[in-house]
Amino acid sequence: MAEPYIEEVEYLDVLTKTGKKTGVSKPRGDVHRDGDYHKAVHVWIFAESTQELLLQKRADCKDSWPGLWDISSAGHISAGDSSLITAQRELQEELGVILPKDAFELIFVFLEECVTNNGKFINNEYSDVYLVTTLEPIPREAFTLQDTEVSDVKYISFGEYRSHLAEADPKYVPYDVNKQYGLLFDIITKRYKENNEARSLVLQKQLRRYAPVSLTAELTGLGDADKEALILLVRAAMIMDEIFYLQVWHSNPVLREWLKEHANVSQLDNLKWMYYVINKSPCRSCLDENEAFLTTADSAVKLLPEATKPITGWKGVQYRAAFPMLKPSGANFYPPDMDKMEFKLWSTGLSLDQQKDAMSFFTVIKRHSQVSWDNHIFDSTHLSEGSTYDLYSILYSQEYHSFLARVSDLLHKAGDLVSSPSLKRLLHSKADAFLSNDYYDSDIAWMELDSKLDVTIGPYETYEDSLFGYKATFEAFIGVRDEKATAQLKLFGDNLQVLEQNLPMDDTYKSKDIIAAPIRVVQLLFNAGDVKGPQTIAFNLPNDERIVKDRGTAMVILKNVSEAKFKQILNPIADACIAKEQHELVDFESFFTHTICHECCHGIGPHTITLPDGRKSTVRLELQDLHSALEEAKADIVGLWALNFLIKKHLLPTSLEKSMYVSFLAGCFRSVRFGLEAHGKGQALQFNWLLEKEAFVFHPNETFSVNFDKVEEAVESLSRTILTIQAKGDKEGASLLLQKYCTMTKPLKVALQKLESIHVPVDIAPIFPVAKSLLE
C-alpha cells in the first residue's frame, strides 16, 4: 500500500519589528495568521537595451494576489536559509533561470505591512530587493515556468510599469511607488539618465584631489644580486594587488579588467579607469565615505549560455557583474548576506579552536550552501561534522592558493639571491607562511630585519573588515633603508617601557614587559595591495597580539612619502587654516616626529587584557568594529602626550614644545579630509575633544590656533579616557565616545570647505619610476 503524501511544511524565521532574528521559527501559515515579521526576497530582471522590467503573472491558485502581474521572482526565506541562495533558487524554480551570485545586486530592503483576505492573511515582511541587469530581454521561450506559481511572463517599460502602480491598476500587485518601493524606479532612472559630461566633470574634480608625486630611492648601496632580487620582489608585490582586488568584492577583479580594456573608448571611460586605479574598487575612498562612483551599469558584461534552456539563434543571457551600491561592511571576507547575529550564533557553537579560526586574521568565512549551489550539488552532507550551520571558515592559504603559490616561489628565488642574512631569513619564512597560513615566524623575522633593502609583504591591516575588524588584507611595501635617519630614532624604541609606566591610566592596566620597538626609516620605491586612496606614511606591525605581547612591534616610517605630503598638503593647509601668529610653528620636523611617536604608541597601552569577569581577551576582540578608530585616536593623542613627556625629560629638544601641537592641529584637517574612516574618525574625535576643552581656538576670521595654557591637560584627559576604555574592553564606552565626538562639527566643515575652495590636494598619488625601470 502506497504511503500517503504529506506536504512538507515550510518554516520561517520570526523577526522582531526592527528586522532582527528572534531565534524562533514557525510554520509559514502560522506566521501569516499571527502577523509575525519575517524575511523574503524580491528579484527584478531588468533589460538595459529596452529599459524594461520582467514581470511574472501569479498563478490563479496563489493564496495572495492570484492572477495579477508581479515581481520577476519572489519568495520567502525559509528558516535557516540565506537571502542570496533564496534569490537564486526562486529564480530557478519559478522561471528556470540559473544565475551565479555575481548577477544579483542588493539595492534596498523593503518592509511591507499589509492585511488581505478579509484579515486572514497578515503580511509583515522584510524583503531583500535584488536587481539582475541583462543586456537584452530574455526570450519568452527560454523561460521554464513553474505552473503552481507562475502562469505567464512579460517585459514592460519600467516607466510604464511605474505608472500602472501609481494609478493602482487592478491588474498589478500594488506597491506604493511614492514611498520606499519608489527606490527601484529612482535607482534605474538615475543610473541610465545621468549626463556623461556631468559625470566626467565630477571625476575630474575628484582626481584633482590627488597630487601625482614621483617617489624614488637610491639603489647605490645594493649589489647586482640584490637588484635582481628586487625585480622579483616587485613582481611578488604586484600579486598582492590581485589578491586585494578579490578581498574587496568577489566581482571586483572582473570589473577591473573591464574598465582597463575599455579605458580608451571615451573620455568618461578613461576617467573611470584612472579613478578606479586610485581607489581599487567601485567605491570612492574614505574621502567620500566610501560612496560608489560606479554602478553595476558600468560593470563587466558576462555571457552565460547555460542560464536558461537553449533557444536556436540566441547565444544566452548576457548580464552585468553586479556590485553593491554601498561598500559592504564585511568586504569579501564573509557571505554578503551574513549579519553579525548569524555569525554570533554560528561561532558560539564552535569549539575553542574553531572559534579562533572563525575570528582569525587569516581566514575567510563562507557558506556551504553557496559553494554547493555554485556546483549545483547542495545537500546537508556538506555541513561540517556536528554542525547544523551553513557557515564555515577556510584558510587564506587555501582560498588564495593560486596567488600565494606564485608569491611563495618568487620570494624563495629572491631569498636565494639577497646578500643580507636577515632579509634571506625573512623572504624564505614569508614564502613558507603563505602556504602554511602560519605567519608567526615570518613576522618575527620581519621585526628583526636589518637590511638595506626593506620588505613588508603579507596580510596585515584589518580596516577593510568594518563588520568585525577581524580579517587582514594583503599589502606590500618595498623600499631602501635610510640608515642615517634610522640611527637618529633609536631614542623612541629605547623609551617605550618608560612611556608605558607613565601612561595616564591606572597602574593596574600597565604592562611591565614592554619591549623596545625597532624603528626603520625607509625611502619607498613601490607599494601594492591595500594601499588604495590616501597613502600611509608609516605603519606599526605586526597586529598579532601574541607577538605584540611577547616581542612588541616594529615600525616602518616612509620618509619620502612624509616629505611629499608635508610639501604638497600640510604647508598649504597651514597657510589657509592656522592663525598667522602660529603659522611658523608648522614644520616638517614636528610633523615627522609625531608620525614616529604615533607608530611607537601603537606598541604601548592595553592590548591583551583581563575582563571584569576574569577572562583573558584582547582589545581588538572586545571592541570589534570600533577598535580601529579608537586605536588610531589612541596612537595619535598618546603620541602627543609622549612627545611632551620626552621633552620634559630632556630627551627631545624644547624647540618641539609648541610646534608639535600646532603641526598636529594642521594635521587634523589633513586626516579628517580622508573622511570618517578609522584614521579620520580618530582625528575628528581628538579635534572635537580639544576644541571643547578650549585647547584649540576657532577665530572669527575662520582660522585656528593652539591655546598652550590648556592643551597639555586636554591631551592627557583624552589619553586617559581612551586608554581606560581599551583596558576595560568597554565597547559601550567606546561607542558613546565615538558617537559624541566623531562628527563633522561646524569648525571642521568651515576648514574643509576653505581647503576645497582653494584646491588644496587631499593626498598624493604615488608614481614609482625606479620600480617601473627595473621591470622594463
BAKE-912749 format. One record per residue (C-alpha): residue in one letter; x, y, z. Coordinates in steps of 0.05 Angstrom, whole numbers, plus 5000, padded with zeros to 4 digits. Layout:
<sites>
AXYZ...
</sites>
This chain:
<sites>
M500050005000A502850684979E505051175033P500251765039Y503252415012I504752905067E506153615045E512553895075V511254485120E515655095106Y518255435168L520256175171D524856535219V520857015263L523857715267T522958295314K519358905288T526159215272G528158615229K532758235277K532357485285T528957245349G531656535346V524556265337S521655955273K514455795257P510455475201R509155955144G501555935153D502156095227V506856685211H501757005165R495956835212D499457155271G502557735234D509757555252Y515357945219H519457515172K524057565111A523257465036V526857634972H524658034911V528557934847W527758414788I530658264719F532058904680A533958934606E538559514591S537459564516T529859634522Q529659944592E524459424611L522959024674L520758294671L514158154706Q511057484723K503657344726R501957004791A498456324785D490956324799C491955824856K496356314897D493756494966S495257234955W494357664893P492357084847G492557244772L496057924780W502558174749D508258204799I515758204812S520157784765S521157284820A520057274895G519456814955H520156725029I526956595060S525955935096A528455845167G536055765166D536755955093S540656545067S537957125026L542457054965I541456304958T533956414964A534156934908Q538056464863R533455874879E526956254869L529356504801Q531055784781E524655464808E519755984783L522856184716G528155664701V533656184702I540155964736L544956534751P551256594795K551657044855D555257604817A548857724776F545057944838E545458664864L542158814931I539259514921F534959604984V530859265038F523359355034L518559305092E511359125073E505959145127C499058965100V492858545113T488858175058N483757615050N479057935100G484257955155K486357235147F493057385114I497557875152N503958035116N509458365157E515258235112Y522358495104S524558365032D531658405005V530558714937Y535558474884L536658734814V539258294758T541658714698T541758374630L543758704564E537758444525P530958164544I530957414555P526557084500R519756854525E521056134502A527556104542F523656104608T521255474643L515355694685Q513255354750D505855274737T503955264810E507055954819V507256304751S502456304693D506056784646V511657304640K512457944601Y517158534594I514559234606S517859924604F519760104675G516560784666E510060474642Y510159974700R511160544749S505060894720H500760264729L502860224802A501760964814E494760914785A493260284826D491759884763P487859264789K491758804742Y498258924781V500158734852P500259404888Y506659744911D506760464935V511760804888N511161444927K514361114987Q520060624994Y518760194933G519660814890L527160694902L527160154848F525060654795D529361214823I535560774820I534360564748T532661274727K538961574758R543261014732Y541361084659K539361814653E545762114682N549362614638N556162354616E559263044613A557063194684R559962524707S566462694673L566963364708V565663034776L571062514764Q576063044741K574763434805Q575762804847L582262634811R585063324823R584863194898Y590762724889A597463054873P601762594829V608562514862S614662114839L617661724897T624761504885A630361164925E637761094913L639960384896T647460534900G648260114963L645459494930G649458964894D647458654828A644458034861D640358484907K637858884847E635858234812A632258024875L628858704877I625558564810L622757904837L620258274899V616558794858R613258234818A611257894883A608458554909M604258624846I600757964863M598658284929D594458744885E591058154852I589057854920F586858524948Y582158644889L578757984906Q578558134980V574758784967W568958444929H568157794891S566758144824N571958684833P577458334792V572658264733L570658994739R577959204739E579558824674W573359104641L575059824659K582259734636E580059434569H575060004556A579360584582N580460864512V573260824489S571561524513Q573862084559L568961844612D571461124607N578661374615L576761774677K573161174707W579460764698M584061294727Y579861384789Y579060634797V586660554796I586961024857N581260704895K582059974873S574459884877P567960174850C567460574915R570861234927S575861214983C574461445054L574962155026D567662065005E565161595060N566461015012E560761224967A560560874899F562861274839L560960704792T554560294786T553159604760A551359944694D558860094687S560859384702A563358794661V558758414615K558757654623L555657134578L552256514608P549456064553E547055534603A542956024646T536555804612K534255254565P537555344496I533955734442T536055694369G539556334346W540256614416K547056574449G544656624520V543957104579Q548857684578Y548858024647R552658564684A557258314740A553958664799F556959024858P553359364916M551460104916L554260164987K561059895007P559759225040S561959245113G564658535110A568158635042N569157945011F571357625077Y564257395094P558057205055P554757845031D548157675064M551157475132D549857925191K553057965260M547557555293E548456975245F556056985257K555057005332L550056425332W554856015290S561356185326T558556065396G557055345376L564255205355S569954915394L575255395420D580055225363Q574455325312Q572655985344K579856215337D579556035263A572956405254M575957045284S582956945256F586357485214F587756955161T581156605146V575156745101I568056575122K563756215070R557155855063H556755105048S550255255011Q553355784966V559355354947S554754764935W549855184896D555555434852N557054694838H549554514834I550353974887F547854254953D545553775006S546153765082T552053275080H556553865061L555854145131S561754045178E561253445223G556853605283S554754275253T547754505234Y550255185210D551455395139L557755795154Y564855535155S571855825154I577355705103L584755875110Y587756425067S592955915044Q587255525012E582656094990Y588356474954H592755874939S593456024864F596256714880L600356534942A603855954908R606556444856V608656944910S611956394950D616056184890L618356894876L620357014949H624356374953K628156574889A629357274916G631556984983D636856564947L639657204915V639857724971S646257845009S643258045077P642357435123S636357745158L632957905093K634357205067R631056925130L625057385122L623757215050H624356455059S620056455122K614756905090A614656455028D613255865074A607956255114F603956405051L602955655041S602355435114N597956015138D602456075200Y605556775199Y608656775269D615856615250S615757055188D613157645229I618757545279A623657535221W620558185195M621458515263E628758315264L630158535193D636858905188S637859025114K639059585064L633159305024D626859355067V620958905051T614058855082I609358365048G603357965072P596458025104Y596658565159E591459125166T584158985182Y580959655162E577259345103D573358895150S568759415181L563858875203F568458595257G575458835244Y578058115244K580557985173A587158225145T588358495075F594658355034E599558915022A606859035003F611859595015I618759554982G623960074999V631160255015R633060395087D635361095105E640960885153K642461585180A635161745197T634161055227A640061145274Q637261805298L630761475321K633460965369L631161425426F623861245416G624560495416D629160525477N624060905518L617660515506Q617760185575V618760865608L612861145569E608560545588Q609860625662N608061365659L601761305616P595861705643M591761105666D591060655727D597460275743T593759615745Y592859655670K600159785654S604859265626K611559145658D614758785599I614359275540I619859115491A623759655454A620759745385P625459725326I624360335281R626460345208V626360965164V625360765092Q625161115024L619360774989L620360534918F614060104908N607659914944A601659474926G595459134954D591559515007V594660194992K588560504960G586461234964P590261635017Q597361365026T600161155093I606361505118A608260975170F605960305197N606859915261L606659165255P605058615266N597958625292D598357925321E597058025395R601457415412I607457755382V605658445410K605458125479D611757705471R616158145427G612758825418T612259135349A616759445297M615660095259V617060305188I616961045172L616361235098K620461865097N619662065023V612061975030S612062415092E616162955057A611562944997K605363015040F608263585081K610263975019Q604163834977I598763855032L600664075102N604164715082P598064965041I593464755098A597465165148D597265765102A589665725098C587565495168I592765665220A592766345253K598266795225E602066855291Q602766095296H603865935223E611465895230L610665355283V608364855230D614664495208F616763825179E620963625240S614863655285F610263315235F615362755223T617062665297H609662595315T608762085260I614361665291C611361745361H604461555335E607160895310C611060775375C604760875415H601160315379G606059875417I604260135486G597760155525P592659585530H592959005481T591958345518I587058505574T583558175634L576058295633P571958445697D569657715699G576957475698R577157245626K583257395583S581857745518T584558285472V582359005459R581158825386L576458255402E572458655453L571659295414Q570758945346D568859445292L570360035338H577559815352S580960125291A578260825301L579760835376E586660535367E588461065315A585961605363K589961295419A596461275379D595462005358I593662325425V598261885467G603562055416L602662795433W602862635507A609162215497L612762775459N611263255516F613762745567L620362635529I621363385522K620563465598K625662905608H630463295563L630562725513L627663155457P629263885441T624864425471S624064715401L618564195392E614664435453K609864885415S610964675343M608663955356Y601764205378V600864695321S603364195269F598563685299L592864185292A594464285218G594863535211C587863455239F584963785177R589363345132S586862705164V579462895171R579363035096F580262285087G573162205112L570661875175E574361205167A578960945222H584161495218G579062035202K574461825259G580361825306Q582462515284A575362805289L574862525360Q581362875380F579863535346N572863605375W575263405444L580963905444L576364445416E571164305470K576664355523E578965025493A585764745476F584264915403V581365605388F576865775328H577566505310P572366965277N576767005214E575966245208T583066075227F585265635285S590665665338V593065265398N591865515469F598365295501D595665405572K590364865563V592864385510E597263955556E591563795605A586663665548V591363185514E592462805579S585062755595L583262465527S589161985531R586661745599T579561655573I581561245512L586660815549T581660645603I576260445553Q581259995519A583859695585K576759515605G574659255536D568859735544K565359725477E559460125503G564160665528A567860675461S561260735424L558861325466L565561685459L565661595383Q558361785375K559362435413Y565862675382C566462335314T562262855278M563563385226T562563995271K561764685242P569164895253L571364265217K566564385159V568865115153A576164895149L574664335098Q570464805054K576165315054L581164785033E576364534979S575465244951I582965364943H584064664914V589064404965P590463674947V587663174996D593162664986I598462434938A598161924881P605061594882I608861434818F614560934824P619561074767V625060634798A620660014801K618060154731S625060194702L627059554738L621259174708E622759444639
</sites>
